[in-house]
Amino acid sequence: MKKTLLPAALLPFAFAAGALGQMSGPPMGAVDRFLAPPTNFDQQFLGTWALTWDDPADPACPCHGILTVEVQADGTLKGHWPMPSGVAVLNGELAFDQNVWAGRYAQSDDVDFPLKGHFRLESRGGAALTGSYQRDGTAIPYRWSARRQ
């Protein structure tokens, strides 16, 4: 009887370990090695950018807009991305190598069906940005890029 109780007693732990293996990580292509506060390399991201992004749900895309990025007192970067449905705010930190900015974006809850998700932007010498954003609840990242204004 003792031999059958031991495997049966371990069965809940096996299911728990399997469930933990399903936890999601950072967005596709994101770097999860962050340092704060960033050094002078944050200048590559600061300022106003002419933004272009893909959105298969919008037949008028590729879409165009403005992204404004500023540094916060705690060393993180914050961006404002005005869209027709409302402004999305981007918050995140620079990665270890200081040329990737990754984090979360969200529209205000006041907006009907606010967009929320993860983003990743890589600096291309301070004159351009490339990367992706991914809406929460989806598995497909969308491309976006920007040129300094």
N, C-alpha and C positions, 0 to 999 in steps of 0.2 A: 504494500500500500504506500509506503514511503517513496518508492521509485516513481509512481505515477503522480504524486502530489508535487514533487519538485518541478517537473516540466510545466504542470498546470499553474503553479504559483508564479513562474517566470513569464507566462504568456502575456499578462498585461504590460510588462516592461518591453516585450518585443513589439507590441502594437504601438506603444508610446514612442519608441525609437524610430519606428517607421513613419509615424506622423511628423516627428520633428525633422525628418529628412526632406519634407515637402515645403519647408519655409523658404520664402523668396529672399533673394539678396538684393544688391543695388541694381539700378537699371542697366540694361545692356550697354556694355562699353564703358560704364562708369568706373572710376577709380575709388577704392574705399580706403586709401591711405592718406588721411588728411592731417595737416598741420595748421595751427592757428597761433597767432595772427599771421597773415601773409606778409611777405616782404615787399619791396618795390615792384615786384613782378605783377602785382595787382593792377598796375597802370595799364597793362595790356588789355584789360577788360573794362576799365572805367571809361565813361563817356556815353555818347549817343551813337547808336548804330542803326543803319538801314537794314531791316530784318526781312528775310524771305523764308517762308516755311511751306511745307507740304501738308495738306489735309484732304485725304480722299473723300471725306464727308462734305467738303465744300467744293461745288463745281467751279467756283471762280479761282481756285488755287492753281498755281502757286500764289500764295497770299503775300502781301507786302505790308510792312508796318515799321514801327520804331521801337527799339529797345534802349532804355536808359539804365546804366549801371553805376552804382555808387558804393563806396566802402562804408561799413558800419563801425561804430566805436569798438566793437568786440573783434574786429578784423575780418568778419565775414563780408561777403558781397551781397548786395540787394539790387534787383533789377525790376523795372516796371515795363510791362509789355501790353500796351493798349490794344484791345481787340474790339470788334463790333459789339460783342456781347458783354464787354466789361474788361477792366484792367486785370491782368494776371500779375502777381508779385512773385518774383523768383528769389529764393534764399538759398545760399550754399557757401561752401568753402573752396579754397584752392587746393588742388591735389599736391602730393609730395613734390612733384617736379615743377610745380607752380605755373604750368601752362594749361591746366584743365580746371574748369569751374563746373562743379556738379552739385546738385541738390534737388529741392522740390519747388514746384510752382503751384499756385492756386489763385483762383478768382474768389472774390468776396462771396460769402454765403447769401448776400442780398440778390445776387444774379440768379435768374432762372437756370437751372441745370449748370452750376458752376463747374468749370474745368479744373482738374487737379491732377498732379502727377509728378514725374521725375524728369530732370533734364541733364544734359551734358553739353558743354561748349568747350572747344579747344581753340586757343589763340594761335593765329597764323602770323606771327611776327608783329602783333599789335595793330595790323591794318585790316585783318579779317578774322572772323570766327566761323567755325563749322561744328556741327554736332547733331544731336538728336534730342527729341522730347518724346515722352511716352505717357499717355493718359492712364490714370488709375483704372484698373479693371480691364485693361487691354493687354495684348501680348505683342502688339506691333509698334515699334518705335517709328516716328516720322522724322524726316530730315529737316534741318533748318541751317541757315547760314546768314552772315551779316558782314557788312562793309562799314568801316568807320565813316561817320558823316563829318 
